[in-house]
Amino acid sequence: MNILVLHGYSALNRGDGLLVSSTLNILREAFGEEIKVTLVASDPDSFSNLELESYPAVPHISGYSKEYMRVLRNIGKFDLVVGVGGGYLRGGRVVELAKTSLVHGVQLFAAGRSGVPTVYFPQSVGPFRYGSRLPMSRLLRRIDRVYGRDDRSMDEFSDVAMIRIPDLAILSKHEPSFSNDLKDGTPVLSVRAVNGRVPPLVRELAGYLETFDGYIQSETRGNDDSAAMSALMPRTVLTRNELFDTRTPRVVIAVRLHASLMALQAGHYVIHLAYERKGFGAFEDLGLPEYVHNVNKFEPHRVLMQAHQLATDEGVRRDYARRVGAARSTSQRHRKSLIGELRGLAASGEK
């Protein structure tokens, strides 16, 4: 199998790195370890550890790279084209729409006219304004299978016939192992700037928490959480290993979705402050809808109360773990279904 994977971003954003690695894991489970994968990404060098061919999708002053354009011109030579899951197809603002068109629209257009089976893994699509929703819908309808990961995207693009399944991180084969022995009740807060600033309610929450540890999820250019995190003056900033490679659970409050999901996979008790539709869909799929809040409209005292309950009440923690466990059986059925669809499409070779 010769597979082209589109729409990678940067492994320096750990959530996007997770989406690429999760995509590769599913493809290898579907077709075996001997598949050949070519990756298109905004920062291909950040994926050098994966040891696969990769090409830059972001245009420079002189335009797109010749190598990248050669890949898109020859896209019909691949056996399968896969779009990484994520939330990159959106155009709610002028600058956002321009970036989507220049970076992702080119890839989506090429995939739709490739003449080979095409699958887009779980997406949050939208919002699209300025007359761009209909052109995006037309492009997506040319893809054989488009999976959606939240109900708003499904509603707004009902004409695309998306199939609703959870985020790739929730489809992971790894089963979270929750310990009820919470030795450190100090919460962990992970933030990002939203529309250029740390949301005021997040600042207010940090003030109520008083003592907390920080964690930085993304450090890529133009998407670096370091300044936002340091502005809140955490007790210390945990490394990735300190947060994720530990058997000591913590209460984690996170703004980025995949910081939330990665912490949950590591066995932490997570509250998510969502800045986009994808967060609400994910926590509904986890059976934890009351633990996700709109980052611009939440009640800090309510989140503070939830964090306190998770830190002090064993019964609340047991219920949290039970819900995640109950949701896992559904997510694994979706994973098997996705793999079956991939095999069926690849076998048919039909467009």
PEBELKA-V644571 format. One record per residue. SS is DSSP state (hx for helix, st for strand, lp for the rest). Layout:
<<SS> <SS>>
This chain:
<<lp> <st> <st> <st> <st> <st> <st> <st> <lp> <lp> <lp> <lp> <st> <hx> <hx> <hx> <hx> <hx> <hx> <hx> <hx> <hx> <hx> <hx> <hx> <hx> <hx> <hx> <hx> <hx> <hx> <lp> <lp> <lp> <lp> <st> <st> <st> <st> <st> <st> <lp> <lp> <hx> <hx> <hx> <hx> <hx> <hx> <hx> <lp> <lp> <st> <st> <st> <st> <lp> <lp> <lp> <st> <lp> <lp> <st> <lp> <lp> <hx> <hx> <hx> <hx> <hx> <hx> <hx> <hx> <lp> <hx> <hx> <hx> <lp> <lp> <st> <st> <st> <st> <lp> <lp> <st> <st> <st> <st> <st> <st> <lp> <lp> <hx> <hx> <hx> <hx> <hx> <hx> <hx> <hx> <hx> <hx> <hx> <hx> <hx> <hx> <hx> <hx> <hx> <hx> <hx> <lp> <lp> <lp> <lp> <st> <st> <st> <st> <st> <st> <st> <st> <st> <st> <st> <st> <lp> <lp> <lp> <hx> <hx> <hx> <hx> <hx> <hx> <hx> <hx> <hx> <hx> <lp> <lp> <lp> <st> <st> <st> <st> <lp> <lp> <hx> <hx> <hx> <hx> <hx> <hx> <lp> <hx> <hx> <hx> <lp> <lp> <st> <st> <lp> <lp> <lp> <lp> <lp> <lp> <lp> <lp> <lp> <lp> <lp> <lp> <lp> <lp> <lp> <lp> <lp> <lp> <lp> <lp> <lp> <lp> <lp> <st> <st> <st> <lp> <lp> <lp> <st> <lp> <lp> <st> <lp> <lp> <hx> <hx> <hx> <hx> <hx> <hx> <hx> <hx> <hx> <hx> <lp> <lp> <lp> <st> <st> <st> <lp> <lp> <st> <st> <st> <lp> <lp> <st> <st> <lp> <hx> <hx> <hx> <hx> <hx> <lp> <lp> <lp> <lp> <lp> <lp> <st> <st> <lp> <hx> <hx> <hx> <hx> <hx> <lp> <lp> <lp> <lp> <lp> <lp> <st> <st> <st> <st> <lp> <lp> <hx> <hx> <hx> <hx> <hx> <hx> <hx> <hx> <hx> <lp> <lp> <lp> <st> <st> <st> <st> <st> <st> <lp> <lp> <hx> <hx> <hx> <hx> <hx> <hx> <hx> <hx> <hx> <lp> <lp> <lp> <hx> <hx> <hx> <st> <st> <st> <lp> <lp> <lp> <lp> <lp> <hx> <hx> <hx> <hx> <hx> <hx> <hx> <hx> <hx> <hx> <hx> <hx> <hx> <lp> <hx> <hx> <hx> <hx> <hx> <hx> <hx> <hx> <hx> <hx> <hx> <hx> <hx> <hx> <hx> <hx> <hx> <hx> <hx> <hx> <hx> <hx> <hx> <hx> <hx> <hx> <hx> <hx> <hx> <hx> <hx> <hx> <hx> <hx> <hx> <lp> <lp> <lp>>
